[in-house]
Amino acid sequence: MAIHAMAMRAAAPLLAAALVLPMPAAGTGAAAAGFAPDWDWPADPAPEVLGTFDPPPEPWLSGHRGVDLAGADGSDVLAPEAGRVSFVGTVVDRGVVTIDHGGGLRSSFEPVESGLRKGDSVAAGDILGTIAGTTHCSPGCFHWGVRLGEEYVNPLQFVIDLRPSVLLPRPGQGS
């Protein structure tokens, strides 16, 4: 009993901190912010997802801050939603195109070779450029990342409904 009382006294400050510190909101990213999956896929037809969204637990740690979509070298990359080009250039050794969709949402694509310039307007479905060098993954792909403000969010939530399924009883079948 004395050990239990000592453990409770030692845990009390941690419990108090947990009650005072803000907890993260249930759900994160665009879906939590009320966005519906109404964007277009950035390739036509909808590509296979080769690498999934796997954000790091802390911003400075390694992780996968987007998705890898199947695509052959020279294939078109399309704007998933209307916006304005905010960046076109080389980052390390890859061409990158970033589109500002407004409302804090920005999409980035790599490796993409593009003739667009910063400030150009694009409509959903417009060609942003072509996949240029598929060394990012095999058998060939391009990377799509989306940020809401400074937070990376799962791009797939803009093209498919990622909410969990909920089973409901049939009418007249109990509660």
N, C-alpha and C positions, 0 to 999 in steps of 0.2 A: 504494500500500500504506500509506503514511503517513497518507493521508486516512482510509482504512478504520480504522486503529488509533485515530485521534483520534475518529472517530464512535463507535466501540465504547466508548472511555473516557467520552465524553459521555453515552452511553445507559446506561451501567452503573448509575447511581443510579436511573434510571427503572425499569429491569428489576428491580432489587432491591426497589423499592417495590411493584411489581406482585406480586412473590412474597410479600411480607409482608402487604400490605393485604388485608382480606377481600374476596372477590369476591361479587357478588350471586348468590343462589341461582338455579338454573335454574327458570324459571317463577315467576310471582308471583301473589299474590292467593289467593282461596279454592280454586281448583283445586290449587294447589301445597300448600295446607294440608290437602288431602284431602277437600274437599267435593265431593259428586256433584250433577249437575244434576237436582235433584228438587223444585224449587220450582214453583209455578204462575206463569203469566204474569199480570201485573198488569192485564190486560183480557181480556174474553171476547167474541169469539174472540181467539186470539193475534194481536196487532197486527203490522203491517208495521214494520220497523225503518227509520226515516228518517234517523237520525244515529247513527253508530257511536262506540264508546268510543275515545278518543284522548287518553290522559293525557299531561301535560307531562313532560319529562325531569327537571324539578325542581319541587318542590311550589309554589313561588312564581310559576311561569310560567303562561301561559295554555294552555288545552287543553280538551278535552271529557271531563269526569270522570263520564260516564255514557252513557246511550243515549237517543235521542229515539224515542218510539213513536207511531205514528199514532193519533189519537183526536179525535173531534169535541167541540166545546164542549158541556158537559152530560153527557158519557159517564161511566160509572162507572169509578173506579180501584179495583182490588182488592188486598188484601194478598197478596203472593206466598208468604208463609210466616207462620206464627203469630208473635206477638210482643206487645210492649207499646208504646203510643204514647209517644214520648219528646219530641216537639215537634209542635205545631200552631200555625201563626201566619203572619204575613206577613214575608217577607224581601225587601227593596227594595220591589217592587211586585207580588209574586206570593205566593199562598197555598202553603205548604209543609207536608207531613205527613211525619214521620220515625218509623219503626218500629224498635225495638230487638228483634232476633231472638235475642239471647243469643249467647254465644261471640264477642263482639266485632263481630258483624255488624249493620249498620244500613242500612235502605233509606230513601231520601228521594224524594218525588214532588212535582213542581210543573208547572204551576200547578193547584193543587187546592183547592177549597172543601170544608171538612169540618165536621161537627158533633161530631167526636170531641174528647176532651180528653186532656191529658197524663195518663198512667197507665192509660188504658183498655186492656183486653186485646182483641186481635183474633186470629181464627183465619184460616188460609189460605183465601182466597176471600171473606172479608168485605169489604164495601164500605168504603173509606177516605174516599171523598168523590167529587166530580165534577170533571171538567176545567173550569176556570173561566178562560176567556181563552186562546186558542191563539196568542198573538202570539209565542211562543217560536220557532215555525217554521211553515212553510206546507206543506201545506194545512191543517194542524191537528195538534197533537201534544201529548204531555206528556213530561217528562223523568224518567228513573228513574236514580238513582245509588245505589251500594252501597259502603259502607266496611267494611273489615276492620281494626279498630283505627282508626288515623288514615290508612291507605292506601286510596285509591279503587281498586276492582277492577271488572272488567267484569261488569255485571249479567247479561249473556247466558249466562255460564258456569253460572248457577243454573237455567236453563231449557232449555238445549241443550248438547250435548257439544261443546266447542271444542277437544278434544285433536286433534292432527294424525292423519290416517289413516296407517296403516303397512301396506304391502303385504308379505305373507308368501308364501313359495313353497308350491305345492301339495304335499301329502304325496307323497313319492317323486319329486319333481321337483328334485333338486339341493339346494344349500344356500342 
